[in-house]
């Protein structure tokens, strides 16, 4: 899935200057499932507190899974989302997205979540082809 880039935003990129707010809005409208997932996790983290908030429910279809993969596999998109929401994103598989506050107190939790051990423990046969 590619981003649905407006002619105006493309023209900005061609000139060399891109307004990050407009880029984030492009991501929001192009990847609505990913946007909603991350937005809801940020809201849950804000309300509930804690070290992180994560999703463990697989997307309803391959289209939604593709949106998550696109949003989190792209350094530019992921970085813009992190700056926009003021969080650190982590991604373990085709659907396990987590948001962490930018607080140093959760660095150990973030390191555990993104560790090789956690990646291995989060595998299942159902997710082999995701």
N, C-alpha and C positions, 0 to 999 in steps of 0.2 A: 504494500500500500504506500503510495506516494502522498506527499502533501498537496493539497489543492491551493496552489499559490496564485494569488491575484496578480493581474498585470501590473498594478501599482507596486506591490511588494517585489515582484521580479525586477521592475525598473530600478527600485532602490538598490537591490543587490548588484545590478549591473553597474550602477554608479559607484558602488563601493560602500555606501553607508546603509545599514539596515536598522530600523527602529525595533529593538527587541520586544517591545510591547506588541507591535504589529506581528512579529514572528510568533510570539506566544499565542496571539489570537488565531493565527493561521493553524497552529498546532491544535488549538481548542476545537476549531471547526472541522479540521481534517481528520482528527483522531478522537471523536467524541467518547468512545468507550474508554480509551486510555485516560483521557482527561477526567472523566467522571470517576474512574477508579482512583486516580491519584488525588483528586479533590476530596473524595469521601474519606480516604485514608488520612489526609491532612486534617479534615474536620474531626475525625475520630480521635486523632492524636491530641488535637487542641482541647477537646472536651474531656476525654478520659485521662489524658496525661500519660505517664509511663515512658519507657525507653524507646518504644516504637509502636507503630500500627501496621498490620500487614493483612494481605488478602490471601486466602487459601482455597478459594472457589474457582475452578476452571472457567474460562470464558464460555459463553453459550454457543459460540460458533468459531469457525476458523477465521472469519473476518475480524471478529473482536480480538482473537488471539494475535492476529497479524498487527492490529493497532498497538497492542502492548509491546510486541517485539520491535516494531518500528520506533516507538517512542523511547524505549529504553536501550535499544542497540545503537542509536545515533547519539554521539557525543554532544552534538549541537543541540538537539532536542532535549536530551536529558539535562544538560547543563542549564538551558533556558528554563526548564520546568523547576529545577532545583532553586534557581535564583528567584523565580516568580513566587513560588510557594514558601521559600525560606526554609527548606528541608534538605536532607540528604536522601537520595533514593537508592534502594538496593533491589536486586532482581536475582532470584534463584533459579527459576525455570520458566516455563511458558505462561505462568500466571501468578507466581508468588512474588508480588511486589510489596515492598515495605518502605515506609517513610520514617526517617529518624530526625529528631530535632538537631539543630546545629550546635548542640551543647557538647562540650568535651566530656562531660560526665557519662555519656552513653557510648563513647568510643570503644570500650571493651565489648559492649553488646553488639555494636555494629561490626566489629572485627569477628566476633563469633558467628554472626549471621552470614557474613560474606566469606567465611573460611571454607577451605577444601572439605573439612569434616562435615560442616553443615550442608554443603552441596551434595555430598555423598549420602547423607542421612535423609535428604529431602527427595530422593529418587523413588520412583515406583514404576512398575511395568505399564500402568495406564498412561504414563507421561512419556514413554519412550519415543513416540513419534510426534510429539508436540512441537 
